[in-house]
Amino acid sequence: MTSLIYDAEYEIIVINSRDLPNDEDFELWATLFLHAPAIKIADFDAGADRHQLRFHFTDHSFNLNFEHYSESVWINAEGVEAASVLPKLHQYLVMQLQ
């Protein structure tokens, strides 16, 4: 089961899942997680301990992040305008999970 929590203070969406991806599987996991009509995948960046998948929602840019060591997954907005759309993205993703 996966749950999404919108954290207004830090302007992030925290993703809690009992089935988090392995380090080498994050790109595939992220692509499948974000597979929805209103989301466009942009690019992927893999680092030593943190990976990031950049995507667009309503013409705003966001990042889906995975930190291997802490097993943390979250979404953050790129810029102030995108941050204002974060609650709408949260609602949209929750609806996609149902």
C-alpha positions in Angstrom: 0.0 0.0 0.0 1.2 3.5 -0.9 0.2 6.7 0.9 0.9 10.3 0.0 1.2 13.0 2.5 1.2 16.7 1.6 3.5 18.6 3.9 2.6 22.3 3.5 5.4 23.5 5.8 8.2 22.0 3.7 6.2 22.1 0.5 6.7 18.5 -0.4 4.7 15.3 -1.0 6.0 12.5 1.1 5.5 9.0 -0.5 5.2 6.1 2.0 5.2 2.7 0.5 6.0 -0.7 1.9 7.4 -1.7 -1.5 10.0 0.9 -2.1 12.3 0.3 -5.1 15.8 -0.9 -5.0 18.4 1.7 -5.9 18.9 0.3 -9.4 15.1 0.0 -10.0 14.1 3.5 -9.1 13.8 4.9 -12.6 11.4 2.1 -13.6 9.4 2.4 -10.4 9.2 6.2 -10.7 8.1 6.0 -14.3 5.3 3.5 -13.4 4.3 5.5 -10.3 3.9 8.7 -12.4 2.2 7.0 -15.3 -0.9 9.2 -15.6 -2.5 11.3 -18.4 -1.7 14.7 -16.9 2.0 14.0 -16.1 4.8 14.2 -18.6 8.2 12.7 -17.7 11.1 15.0 -18.5 14.5 13.4 -17.5 16.2 11.2 -15.0 19.4 11.8 -13.0 21.1 9.0 -11.0 23.6 9.8 -8.3 25.6 7.7 -5.9 23.0 7.9 -3.1 20.1 9.9 -4.5 18.1 9.7 -7.7 15.7 12.2 -9.2 13.1 12.0 -11.9 11.9 15.4 -13.3 8.4 15.7 -14.6 5.7 18.2 -15.6 2.2 18.7 -14.3 0.0 21.5 -15.5 3.0 23.1 -17.2 4.9 23.2 -14.0 8.1 21.3 -13.1 8.5 18.9 -10.2 11.0 16.3 -9.0 10.4 12.8 -7.7 13.3 12.1 -5.4 14.7 8.9 -3.9 17.4 8.8 -1.3 18.8 5.3 -1.0 20.3 5.4 2.5 17.3 6.8 4.3 14.9 5.0 1.9 13.0 8.3 1.5 10.8 9.2 -1.5 9.3 12.6 -2.0 8.1 15.1 -4.6 9.2 18.8 -4.5 8.3 21.7 -6.8 10.7 23.6 -8.9 9.9 27.3 -8.1 7.3 29.3 -6.4 4.6 28.9 -9.1 5.0 25.1 -9.1 4.8 25.1 -5.3 1.4 26.7 -5.4 0.2 23.7 -7.6 1.7 21.1 -5.2 -1.7 20.6 -3.4 -3.4 20.0 -6.7 -0.7 17.5 -7.7 -1.2 15.7 -4.4 -4.9 15.4 -5.0 -4.4 14.2 -8.5 -1.9 11.5 -7.5 -4.1 10.3 -4.6 -7.0 9.9 -7.2 -4.6 7.9 -9.5 -3.8 5.5 -6.6 -7.5 4.7 -6.0 
